[in-house]
Amino acid sequence: MREIATSIPIVGLAAKKMVSLINKKLFKLAGDLDICATLILVDVTHASLFVAANNNTENHTLVQVIFRTSPGDGVFEGTIDVAQQCPE
């Protein structure tokens, strides 16, 4: 695993995808109740990149990010398979 610049476009895409997934989970759990605000990405504070190989010799490029959201100034960390979740 190696640290990468948070300004690289794939880092922003990965963080936005994670915020989207979190919002979907929150709204699914809340149902018709109006108790959850939509989270918005504020910034990415850290990013790492690594390549993982599985038993089928397929490589997966994974991006790990730590990011802040609003409202509530939440801090989250997540890892996402870039090829599967953030197609260009």
Secondary structure, 3 states (H helix, E strand, C coil): CEECCCCCHHHHHHHHHHHHHHHHHHHHHHCCCCCCCCCEEEEEEEEEEEEEECCCCCEEEEEEEEEEEECCCEEEEEEEEHHHHCCC
